[in-house]
């Protein structure tokens, strides 16, 4: 039967311990700049600024002279360009408003590439002082220089995105004009230095690797064999490559003799993952997958609301700052036309819908497992627990 990447079949899944956490993570796009040109990048739903800043408002280019891409930009209705978020009172106020009204406990910094933000440690400090646990997703371009100060400011975890384990592999997934082996080798060394900085400064580190198809299987094996077991490895399917990506992940698991250990489900959002023991139980690997989660009202009638076109489901809320300095809340990478200024979002029906949906979804997940005597259930919020 066809399943999500790495997800056991329904009959086997009922025997797995299942841990349920409630979504309290806010993703924040802190800048748009990035030194890579990965061909599958969604760029947090926004157009690439450098390719559109001298154009009229819309339509935006999804692909431009920079070589970077935003795979949904041509169809997601985005009507703004993002700007770099400064560590000032405006950002602090935005975080307070969303915490007070939506109950966020974790801030996940994204980009672009967050380590290129010139004031990244200040952003981390500002958020931790407000009680947020701060994490970020990074390709490691500038991490060796930024992570020590970020660790001192309270950075909890970095999810490193690994796009290649050799220069040839990394170059392969870049725009054709930028498939330069020497540059790719420098990027890989920067990533290694960033991971080492996390180890030295006691920042939790994980490696997220997107598996596009069967040609990427060997790079997963190299990643697992190259880094110490304390680096948590997580496999992600490519939203743009569909079933061939899913099949490749399942083949990796087969080749490593994976045995499913536990599942983590996030109530109120589509993110989920399954943990496996591999290599005869010597190591653990995680596979992230998407539950078919939809908001009960906002997603109804959406042209993407089907099993083929809706690739992420409702993954949680995202925060952006536009070039006029307004903070906008987004609910979907494929429907950026739904982004609203914070005040409009909080006073509108979608914020209430999301709060109610979190509670209802958690109730459904708990009910699915309550009567199972073979599947231990742990229910908790994200606060204080390992998360994606």
Buried (B, 14 or more C-beta within 10 A) or exposed (E): EEBBBBBBEEEEBBEBBBBBBBBBBBBBBBBBBBBBBBBBBBBBBBBBBBBBEEEEEEBBBBBBEBBBBBBBBBBBBBBBBBBBBBBEEBBBEBBEBBBEBBBBBBBBBBBBBBBBBEBBBBBBBBBBEBEBBBBBBBBBBBBBBBBBBBBEBBBBBBBBBBBBBBBEBBBBBBBEEBBBEEBBBBBBEBBBBBBBBBBEBEBBBBBBBBBBBEEBBBBBEBBBEEBEEEBBBBBBBBBBBEEBBBBBBBBBBEEBEBEBBBBBBBBBBBBBBBBBBBBEEEBBBBBBBBBEBBBEEBBEEBEBBEEEEBBBBBBBBBBBBBEEEBBBBBBBBBBBEBBBEBEEBBEEEBBEBBBBBBEEBBEEBBEBBEEEEEBEBEBEBBBEEBBB
